[in-house]
Amino acid sequence: MGFGIQGMKRKAILGDTCSAIVDPVSKLAQFKKVEDVPLDIYDAAFVCTPDTFKLSIIEYLIKNSKHVLCEKPLSFPKSDDFDRIETLANFNNVKLYTAYNHKFEHSIVEAKKLIDSNFIGKIYQLRLFYGNGTAKLIANSDWRDTELGIISDLGSHCISLANYWFPNLTFSFKVANADSYENKAPDNAILVSSQLNPRIIIELSYCSWKNTFYAEMVGEDGTIGIYGLCKWGNSKLIQMKRVLPSGIPIENTTEYESGDKTWSIEQNHFFDLIFRNIPVDLKVDKLIFNSLNLASSLKI
């Protein structure tokens, strides 16, 4: 549902298992509205629509016992909507999963293992930068250049990663700056967490002319660094062990070849949630929603 860039990617991976395309304007779509699709031809739906339409579509699908994968972020009008939809999904025994595909990137998964093994000890700081050069594309979109802009779009990815690495933390962010260089909505922003250990600093930009991603975790015993995403080329995971009292750290680099496999891995993960009948838990989605909305109203 929604046959833009994300919908096309999902359709390509689904192949023949895709029974219908829903889109109000695409000539490739068989249906303009979700309500037009016969309920007996599908079991699950991939929702790739603008945020404004997500709640009504998801609620319709769940009430009709359909599993749902929704492109990030899971954005509802009110925080209470998350509790209501979670209860409704579990009552109807269907799954609702929000797609944050970067969590399946090899370097990000391996960084998680290092964190859990206490490789760098107590972690002081996590610095994330996520930038691409899509400002003009955003400006030409009827729905993307609105409201929170990049804070919601790429910021949700970064907060999701922070939660993946540090699931026991409750995040609260403030906006250090939010600029609109080429867009109406923010196209460049810095978010800073309120809590320490780790302090999380997130920089986001649609005006980074070379697509760039890095994450650096600094701890008492060393550093974990991730540089690049495989959708753009090779990515690197660099582990550095601190040398006391001061000196060149002991460094180990692992490089992962270009080629984005995260979409198909995530799709299989969604199907696995269905097969294993894992209850829906929207706690992280609610945390991201509250963090983004709180951050957008606060300035340091």
VENTAKA-V896578 format. One record per helix or strand of 3 or more residues. SS is the DSSP state (h for helix, s for strand). FROM is the first residue (numbers start at 1). LEN is the number of residues. If there is no record, write none. Layout:
[[SS,FROM,LEN] [SS,FROM,LEN]]
This chain:
[[h,5,13] [h,34,3] [h,39,3] [s,44,4] [h,51,13] [s,67,5] [h,80,12] [s,96,4] [h,101,4] [h,106,11] [s,123,9] [h,135,5] [h,150,16] [s,173,7] [s,188,6] [s,199,7] [s,212,8] [s,222,6] [s,235,7] [s,250,7] [h,262,14] [h,283,15]]
